[in-house]
Amino acid sequence: MIAPGSALQEDIVTADLTTLAGIEAPTGLLIGGQWSTGRAGTLPVINPATEDALTEVADASPEDAIDAVGAAAQALPAWAATPPRERGEILRRAFELMKQRSEQIARLMVLENGKALKDARSEALYSAEFFRWYAEEAVRIDGSLTIAPSGANRIMAIRQPVGVSVLITPWNFPAAMATRKIGPALAAGCTVILKPAKETPLTALAVASILAEAGVPDGVVNVLTTNKAGPLTQAMLADPRVRKLSFTGSTEVGRLLLKQAAETVTNCSMELGGNAPFLVFDDADLDAAVDGAMVAKMRNGGEACTAANRFYVHERVADEFAAKLTARMAALRVGPGLDDGTDLGPLVNSDTRSKVASLVETATQDGAAVLTGGHAPDRLGYFYQPTVLDRVPAGAGILAEEIFGPVAPIVRFASQDEAITLANDTEYGLVSYLYSQDLRRCLQVAEALEAGMIGVNRGVVSDPAAPFGGVKQSGLGREGAHEGLVEFTETKYIAVDW
Ligand code: NAP
């Protein structure tokens, strides 16, 4: 149970509950409405602020995964036939429960992910909003009826649920990445198997308990926590009962899964990596640009696919922008996420911190100047200091790779065309940000940037009602908005003669 005193349905309360900082979170696999142990034993969940194990969760094997596919396939016909209004009402109840328990969910996320409580609180509410949005979208599954050009018949197109859906999520937004997939899948009438990242299984299990409490029938939402993502996912994708893969994670793993899905021609939606440019023109409101930069860079401690990864600043305002950004970054308080006043918690694990440290080291060897930070503090936990690098040379590795940490590299440009060329010089195309007070320039540049989303004088673009997704190697398809629902449907064309 998530909140003290809140009753879960009897059949999902098992001995597999662990109490963490006053929160009881399930630790078993959820298959067909039953919590169970994993055939592969257990795996530890680590607190990145202390490097200690918080608890153990069930470790699913490929056989467990096939059981989950079976449960989802069995539950599919009844769920697909459940009136959209009823599906929407269940999602609405899940929204209310998530909102009521947002503080507990936020604290759970801090424990297993490390993020600062203020980031976790906003994620808990943001994630609940996907249930509200898709509760509303469940009753807007549209189709079309047109007259054939010949006039001989009618062309009717209806949308039907795509079917059993495998949902794979990353650790950086453990609640929101799950609800952004589960919400539209359930609204469309699909049943799901959620496989969260091994670093953050507890939040996913807590979200699943809330859905069960909200009235989601057994087998509609199944959850597999595992240390063996590769073999487990391969087994599910090879099963012809699985008709959809919705993946959020790195481009590297996304490419691998697309190849596997090709074998069974499984429908795929991919939300992959980003390398967001943040452009500041010489006519920008610099204070607003620094505010936006802090959000775009430091939301979630820099561990966001939408994180500003490269700051391109016009040479006339670069010194002032760099000084203001440095002052703000240096003032951030680094510490355990649960401490009051912490702005920046630890990174999620040791590998992530090593990658950040190595990107900074290489950039400074290449000639970048460290304006603040530039190292990990001498303390337990996977912390890294907020860092600003100036005069980063074009071609530096840090501009080509996702940093996924609290590091802001600044590059200077001389003209609008140069800024656009630099911004588009990447295989990624998730989001771009730009700051200028000239509306004409804003719109011209927004059209020229190769990205699925553009923040114009804004450092954040995420909104459940907006189509979220990337172009180029940042992904396929969209989440959120009406598009997110359509991703979980297939169009059936019925030729009618009457
Ligand atoms: P990741 O390593 O690609 O992992 C993502 C998920 O894939 C995890 O659940 C992981 O499980 C699983 N996975 C890893 N290898 C797999 C395999 N061989 N077969 C099947 N599943 C596999 O990414 P991450 O490090 O968790 O997350 C960070 C990445 O996600 C960044 O690139 C970020 O940009 C991207 N992201 C994108 C969006 C978006 O909307 N575009 C949003 C958030 C994050 P394990 O945990 O067990 O390895």
Boltz pocket constraint, residues with backbone or C-beta under 6 A from the ligand:
constraints:
  - pocket:
      binder: B
      contacts: [[A, 168], [A, 169], [A, 170], [A, 171], [A, 172], [A, 173], [A, 177], [A, 195], [A, 196], [A, 197], [A, 198], [A, 199], [A, 226], [A, 227], [A, 228], [A, 229], [A, 230], [A, 231], [A, 233], [A, 234], [A, 248], [A, 249], [A, 250], [A, 251], [A, 253], [A, 254], [A, 256], [A, 257], [A, 270], [A, 271], [A, 272], [A, 273], [A, 274], [A, 304], [A, 305], [A, 306], [A, 402], [A, 430], [A, 469], [A, 470], [A, 474], [A, 475]]
      max_distance: 6.0
